[in-house]
């Protein structure tokens, strides 16, 4: 066996340094470039945040296998490496027109390309698989890449070009805030960050089958997945003589989570499980938190046992038909169905804690409270605030620790977070809805409350073949809405007061029909709140405002918190 393949080697380096100091090759069996605009933009935004805070940023592991001629084959990390190389190429290309020849030469020669003396040509220091490499080479090693003339024959080609264009846009945004004379210095700071502070653990693993099993679950989905595998390997390393036990429990956890079939599910579950043990933490803090709770062989086994026990419960919080809910009031299943519809992510750890620790009836009552709280936070537009997730996480930990065991105690714990009836009503009077499934849920629940039906907040109907969401004032009004200005349409067409429910068959031909025509359909509607609109003589801004005020009063009764 060759000298370089006898044991696993690793080092913490800047991502730019990993590219700079190695010839990296994505082997033919690896997938193509796969990052979308969302993932590319997130990486650039994370870089920007770290640079502004003068902080390091950890991107997880880059897993490589020693290849021929000193090259490293990339087993995991292609997406991060390629996207970072595209950013460096965009910086280089921008500086070509800014009289910065030394910086251009440095980026090109140090990070992006090297000379192959045998082939007598300049090659990228990172080479993608056979399907993507020609296009990637033309971007990072070419003299003047033009995205508009690129020959895009595969979906991955379009993603590569989109990522490069996004990088160019980001570069322009970076320098937009400073004088042009400072552009070179400003972008050079970004290059230095990528080289020294965008940190990865560069792993060199043997290519024999037994060692490679350690990385069998790694793929190219980026930081979160690599972080999960880093956690796995850390736990295995800490398990000592009880390695088989920890490995079995981890496998059971992964098997349970596979039922959800979601990207990032492992790291999301790890984070929420750790919230129950330690309180609030971000996804980026998961690895550090695992190190804190699994220091010894016994604590590692204990933590793995927690993961095994919680994984099946976690899956149940996404599935109203799960056997976990046998023996619970039917309202528990209904609540899970609605939680999946509105998907208030900051509540996930709290749902897990309730399902794991509370009795069946207390859990059902707690779920009902959280649904009302969640809707109130959504309407108040505060659900994404960090001030929301911290107290929710604290409550989850208190439930898991046994300090909270009833729904009443949970309500008291979250009293400061809960919008009052007056606050909720005021926010509801101004609420707009851009997502149709939310609009259908809100109106269907309000309709149930208007009919004095029980538990209206548990109505998650989102079947568009049955119920349609109708904008009384159309999003694109025609001549028969000439009394309404374009400004009014932009400001009021998506207000809740302008929305009604219709049976799908009734809504098929309305579109931008006049209010007079719509009134006839509304009058025949079995929905009380829709039928009420037909009683008005005209539909204008004042009518929308007044109807929404009436809905806001009803909303307080629909989503109670006391």
N, C-alpha and C positions, 0 to 999 in steps of 0.2 A: 504494500500500500504506500502511496506517495506520502512524503513527509507532511505536506499541508493538509492531509485528510485524516489524521489520526485522532483528533479530538475537536470538540466544539470550541471555537474562539469567538470572543465578542469584545467590542469596544464601543464606548459612547462618543459619537462624533457629530459634527454638524452635517446636515443633509448635503449641503454644498461640498463639504470636505469628502464625504463618501463618493460623490460623483467625481470630484477633482482628482482623487488619489487612486481610483480604480477604473478598470475597463469592465463595465457592467453590461451583461447580455441577457435579455429575456429569451428563454429557450422556446423552440417552436411549439411545445406542448402547452405553454401558458396562454391564457385568454388574451383577447385583444384589449386595447385601451377602452375603458368603460365609464369613465367619470362624466357625469352630466354637468350642466352649468351650476346647479345648486352645490354640488360637491367642490367644484373648482372655486366658486365664489367663496364658499365657507373657508377653504384653505387660505385664500388670500386675505380674507377678513381676520382670520386667526393670526396670521403673520402680522398684519397691521396693528392689531391690538397689542401683541407682544412687543413690537417695536416702539409703539407709543408709551408703553409702560416700562421700557428698557428691561425686559424680562426674557428669560429663555422660554422656548416653546417645545414641548416634547411630542413627537409624532409617532412614537411606538417603535416597533422593530422592523428592520430590513433584513430579510433572511436570504442568504446566498449559499451557493454550493461551489467550491473551487472547480474551475473548468480548465480547458487547455490554454497554453500560452499565458498563464497567470491571470486569465479573466475570471470574473465571478458571475455565475449564472444566478439570476434573480428568481428566487422561489416565492417571495412575498415582498411587495413594496413597489411594484411597477407603477401603480397609479400615482403615488406620491412622488416618486422619482421623476416620472415623465412630466407631470404637471409642474413641478418645480423647474425642470429644464426648460419647459415652454415659457415660464415666467422670466427666467434668465435670458432666453432668446428675445423675448419682447423688450426687455430693458436694453439689451444690446442693440436691437434694431431701432429703438427710439433714439438712442444716443448717437447713432450714425449721422444723423442730421444736426447734431448739436455741438459739433467741433470737439468731440471727446474721443479722439482716436486711441489714446492709451487705454481708457476704460473699455472701449469696444474690443480692442485686441486682448486685454486681460480676460474679459468674460468669455470670449471666443476660444482662446487657447487654454485657459486654466480650467474652465468648467464644462464647456460644451463639446469641444472637439480635440482630437489628437492626430498625430501623423502616424499612419501605418507605413513603415519604411518598405516592407516587402511588397505591399500593393501600390506604394507610392501615391497614396491619396489620403485626404483628410476625412476622418470618420468620426461620428458622434461617440463621446465617451460612454453614453448610454445607447444601446441598440435595442429596439423593440423586436417583437416576433416577426416572422417573415411576411405576414399580411400588412403590418403597419409600418415597417422600418423604412421603406422608401419614402413615404410621405413624411414621417418624423424626421428623417435625415434631411429632406429638402427644407424643413422649417429651421432646424437647429444648426445645420452645417451649410446651408445654402447662402448665397450672397444676397438675394433679394426675393424672399418668399411673398407671393401674392395670393392671399386666400381666395380671391374671386376667380382665379384661373386654375385652382387645384382640381385634380382628377379624383373625385370621391367615389370609389367603387364599393365601399363597405360602410356599414353604420359606424364602425370605429373611426373611419377617416373623417366623417362629419364631426364626431366628438372631438377629435384631435384639433381640427381647424377651429371649432367653436371655442375650445379651451385656449388656443393661441389668441384668438380675437378677444376673448374675455381678459386674457393677460394684458394685451395691448390697451384695452379700455381701462384696466386697473392701473397700468403705468401712467396713463394720462391723468387719471384721477389723483394719483399720488402727488404728481408735480404741480397740479392745478393750484395748489394753495401757496406756492412759493414763487419767488421771482425766477425768471428763466435762467439767470446766471447761476442759480443754486441747484438747477435740475441735476447736474452731474453729481454733485456732492450728496444730494438727497437720495438719488437712486443707488449710489455707491454704498450708502448706509444699508439699503435693502440687500445688496449683494453680500455685504459683510455679515448681516444677520443670517442669511441663508447658509453661509459658509460656517459660521461659528455658533449660532444660537438657536437655529432650528434643529433641535437635537433628535437623534435616533440612536437606537442600539443596533449596530451593524453586526449581525451574526454570520459566522462562517460554519456551516454544519457539514459533517461527512455525507457522502452520497450513498452510503450503504443503507439498506432497507430498514434495519432496526433503528438507526439514529433518526432517519427521516420520519418515522412514525410520530415523533414528538411534534412535528409540524404539519400533520396531515389535515388539520382543519384550517390552516392558514389560507387566506385568499387575498384578492386585491381590493378589498372594500375599504381599505385605509385605516386611519388611526383607531377607530373603535374596535374593529375586529381584531387587529393586532394587539391592542391592549388586553382584550379578553384572553387571547392565547398567551400573552405574557403573564397574566394572572394564573392561568392553568399551569404553566411551567414553573412558576414560583411555588405554587402549592405542592406540586409534585416534588420539587426539590426540598421542601420543608417536611415532607411526610415521613422521611426516614424509613424505619422498618415497617411502617404501615402504608407504604406506597400503594399497594394493591387496593386497600380499603378506600383511600382517597381517590384513586383512579376510578374505582367502581362508582363511588358517589358522584363524582364529576360526570361520568358517562350517563348516569341516571338523570341528572339535572339536564344535560344537553338533550337527551332523548325526549324528556318532557317538553322542553322549550321548542323543539322542532315542530311540534303541533301548531305553533303560531305562524311559522313560515314567514318571518319578518327579518329584514336586515337589521343588524345591530341588537337583536333581541337578547343575546347573551350579556352584553355589557349593560344594557338597560336593566335586565333582571339583577345583575350583580350590584348595580348602583342602588336599586330599590331595596334589595335584601340588606345591603350595608346601611341604608337609612334606618332600618328597623333596629340595627345594632348600635349605630353611632350618631344618628341624627343627620341633618342635611349635609350633602356633599354633591359636587358636580361630577359629570362623567369623567372629566380629566383627573379627578382625585381618586378614582376607584383603585388604581394600583397602590397608591400610597396607603389607602385605608386597609386594603388587604394585608399589606405588610404589617400594619399596626395590630390587626386582630389575629394574624396567624404567624406568631413568632417562634413557636415550638412545635414539636411533633404532635402533642396532645391538642394544642389550640388549633392547629391546622385540621386535625380530624374533626374537632368540634365545629369549626367553620364549614367544612365540607358537608357535615351532617345537616347543618342549618340549610345549606343550599339545596341538598337533596329533598328535605322536607318541604321547603317553601316553593320549589319549582312547580310542583303539581298544583298547588294552591294559586300560584301566580297565573298559570295557564287558565284556571277556572275563572279568574276575574275578567278574562277576555271571552268567555264562552258561556252564555246563559243556559245552554243545554248540558253543561258538565254535570257529572254525577255528584260532584261536591255539593250541589245545591239541593240534592234530595234531603227532605226533612226540613228545609227552610220554608218560610212563607213564600207564596208565589211572587210576592212583591220583590223578593231578592233577585229572582231571575229577571223580572221586568227591569229592575234597576241596572243590572249588568248590561242588558240590551241597550239601554239608553246611554250608559257610560261609554259603550263602544261607538255609539253614534256621535256623541259630542266630543269624546276622546280628550278629556281634560288631563293632560299628561302630568301636571304637578300633583294630581290626586292619586296616582298609581300606587305609590308606596303605602299610602293611607288605606286604600282598598285592600291591599295585601295584608296589612296588619289587622284590619277588622275581620277579614275572612279567616285569618290564622288564629285569632285569639278570642273573639267575642262569641257569645252564645248565638243561636240561630235567630231568635226574635230580636235581640239587641242589635245584631248585625243588620237585619232587614231595616230596622228603624234608623240605624246609622247611615245606611245606604240612601234612604229617602232624604235624610237631612243633607247629605253631601250632594245629592242631585240638585236640590234647591239652592244650596250654597254655590254649586258650580255654575248654575244658570245665572245667579245674581252676579257672580264675578265676571262671567262672560259678557253680560249686558253692561256691566260697569267698566268693561275693557281693562280689568286689572289682573286677569288670569295669568298673563305672561310676566307679571312683575316678580322680581326676586323676593319682594316682601310677602308674597303669597306662599311660595314654596317652602320657605323656612319654617313658618308656624305649622304648615301641614305636615312637614317632615318631623317636627318636634312632637306633634300629636301621634304620628305613627309610631315613633319610638316609645312614647309613654304607654300606648296600647300594648305594644310588644313586651314592655317591661312589667305590665300588669298594673300600672298606675291609673289607667283608664279602662273601665270594663263595661260601661253602659253608654248608650247613645246620649243620655242627658249629660253625662260628664264630658263627652266629646263636644257637645254644643257649648258648654261652659268654657271649655278650653279654647274654642275657636270664636268666641263671642266678639273679640276685638276685630277679627278678620271679616266677620259677617256683615254685609251691607244691611242697614236697617230697612224697614218697610219704606220709609220716606225716601231714603237714598236710592233704593231699588226702583221705586215708582218714578222718581225724577229721572233716573238714567234710562228707564224703559221708554219714557216719553220722547226721548231723542234717538232711540236705537235704530240702526240701519242693519240690514241683512244682505250680505253679498253671497252667502252660501245657501243654495236652495234647500239642502237637507236640514239646515238649522231653521230656516223659515217654516218648512213643513212641520218640524217638531214643535216650535213655539206655538204656531197657530192651532195645531191639532190638540195640544195640551190646553190652550186657552178655550178652545171649542168644548172640550170635555168639562172644564170648570164652569163654563157658561151654562152647560146642561146639568150642572150639579152632580156629575158622575164622580165616583170615588177615585182617589189617587190619580188626578189628571196628569201629574208630572211623569207618570210611567208610560206615556203614549209616544212611542218612538217611530210612528209610521213614516217610512221613507220610500214606499213603493210608488214610483212615478207612474206605473201603469194603472194605479188606482186613484191617487191623489196628485193633482198638479198645483203648483204655486203660481198664482195669477197676480200680475201687477195691474191694478186698476188703471192708474196712469201708466201707460206703456213705457218701456225703456226707450223705444224708438217710435214716438207718436207721429202720426201722419196729419194730413190737413184737418181731419175732424177733431183734432186737439189744439187748434190754433189759439185758443184762449190761454194756453199754458206756455210759458217761456222756456227756452233751452236751459236757462239757469235753474228754473223750478224743477225741470226734469232731472237734472244732475243732482239737485239737493234733496228731492223728495221721492223720486221713483222707487228707491230701495228702502225707504222708511217702512217700519213694520205696519204703520197705519195705512199704507198703500197696498198691502198684501192681503189676499184672500185665498182660501182653499176652494178648489173646484174638482169635481170628478173629472178624470182624464177625458172622458167622452164629451163633456160640456166645454172643455177648454180648447179643443182642437182647432176651431175656426175663429176664435175671438181675436187673437193677436192684437192689432192696433185698432180694433173696432171702436166706435164712439161709445161714450158712456151710456147713451140712450140704448144702444144695442146690448151692451153688457148688462144693463139693469134687468133686462128681461130674463137673461140666463141666471143672474144672481137671485132673482125672485123665486125661481124654481129650485134653487139649491137646497139640499137637506141640511147644510151647515148653517147654524144659527148666525154666526158672526158674518158669514158671507151674505146671508139673506138680509141682514140689517142694512147693508150698504145699498140695497135696492130701494130702500125707503127714502133715500136722499134725492133731491131734485137735480143736483149737479155735483160734479166731483172736481175739486180744486185744492189748492194748498191748505185753505182753512179746514176743509173737510178731512184731509189727511191728518192734520194736527189734532183736531177734535176727536177723531176716531182713535188715534194713538193714545190720547189721554185716557179714553175709556178702557182701552186694552191694558194700559199701565195699571189702572185700578184693579182690573181683573187679575193681572199678573201677580200681584201681592198675595192673592188667595190661591193662585195656581201653584206657586213655588214658595210655600211657607217654611219658615225656619224655627218656629216656636211650637 
